[in-house]
């Protein structure tokens, strides 16, 4: 959350001439409501099932950049599925960087809504610790200095 996945996906797709999607945006289009409403009304399990359905539907897609929600790879064996679909990239950032990037948007992000600054930083640190093992299964781990389209393309070509 807050790593810059959607922004980089757009830029990378433009440079490569690929299509791109953001899984949260696609789910919102399909469901006709915001992710936060899905969490509130239907719950996280329902949302995670929608994510799986979306990723499963990409099996025959080519030349596509997919920006996933931060939790998507950690549920329903989706990290393995993503690695089978193509090259996966983990945009690695420190919890403090992520905190600075998301602290103004807490009300629009269901998992961090209404948290104080201390609670938010603690949540980010805890979540990163839990998810790190999954994220490290990515084909490419891009530190914050490698997160430009040109550098990502170079990493992919290697």
N, C-alpha and C positions, 0 to 999 in steps of 0.2 A: 504494500500500500504506500503510494507516494514516491515510488522509485523512479517514475517517469516512463513507464512501459508504453502507455498510449502515445505520448509525444514522440518517443523514439520509433514506435511502430509506424506512425504516419511518415516520418522523415525517411526511415529505412525503406519503406514500400515505395516512396516517391523516387528515391535514388536507384532502386532495383527494377522499377517498373512493375511491381507486384501490387496485388490487392491487399488490403489490410482490414482486420476486424478487431474490435474490442469486445471481449466476451460479455462483460457487464452491459454494454450498450446493446448488443444483440439480444440478450435476455430481456432487457427493458422493452425493446421493440416488439418482441414476440409476446410478452406478457401484458404490454400496454400500461405498465406501472414502473416506478423507480425500484431499484434494488432494495432500498431502505424499506419500501412498502412490502415487498415480497418477504423480507426478513420479519417484519412486524406482523403481517397477517398470516403468512403461510409457514414461516419458520425457516431456519437455516437448512434443515434436511431437504426440504422442498427445493430451495435454491441450489443446493449442491447437486441434486438430481437433474435440475435444468442445465447446470454446467456440464455434467457428464453427457447428457443428451446432445448438447451443442458440439462438444469435442468429438463424440462418436460420429456425428454427422459430417465432420471434416475429412473423413478417411480418404476420399478421392480428390480432395482439393490440391491444387498445385499453385506454385508461385503466389503464396499467401503468407503474410505476416500476421500472427495472432498475438494480441496483447491480452493476457489473461488477468483475472482478478488475482490478488496476492495469495488467496487461500486455495484457488483452484487446483494447483498441482498436488496439494496435500490430502485430497479426498478422492475416494473411488478409484484409486490406482491411476489417476490421471497423469502423473509425472511420467510413468512408464508409457502410457498411451501417447503423450506428447513427444517423447523421445522416439517413438516408432513413426510418428507422422513427419518428423523433420528435425532440424537443428534447433535445440532449445538453448536459450540464453538467460542466465540469471544476472539481473542488474543489481549487483551487490552495493549496498550502502550501509552506513553505520546507523544504529538506532537514533543517535542524536541528529543525524542528517534527515532521517525520515520524520522525526518529530518536528523539525523546523519546516518541513515541506507539507505536513498534514495538519498542523495544529490549528490553522484557520478554517479547516473544513470538517471539523468534528461532527457538526450537526447533519452533514450530508452523507456521512459514512456510517452505516448501521452498527458496525462493530466497535466504533469509538465514540458514538454519540454521547454528548453530555459529560464526557470525562474531564476532570481537571487536568492541568498541565502535568502534575506529578503522576496522576493515574494514567494519562496518555503515554508518557515516557515509559512507565513500568509495563504497560500493556505491550508497547512496541518491543521492548527488550525481551519480555517473556515469549511473545509470539515468534520473534526472530529465532530465539533459542530453540523453540519447538519445531520450527519449519526448516531450519538451516540444513539438516541432514537431507531433506527432500530436495531443497533448492540446489544443493551441491551435486545432485545427480544430473544437472544440466550439462549439455555438451560444452558450453562456453560459460565461463564465469568472468563477467566484465566488471572490473573495479570502476570506481567513479570516474577515473581518468580515461577509461576505454569506451565510455558511453556516448560516442558520436557515431553517426551513420558510417562515416569513412573508416573509423577504427573497428566497428563491428563487422563491416564488410571484409576488411582485412583479416580479422579473426576467423570468420566463416571460411574464407578462401584457404586459410592454412589447413 
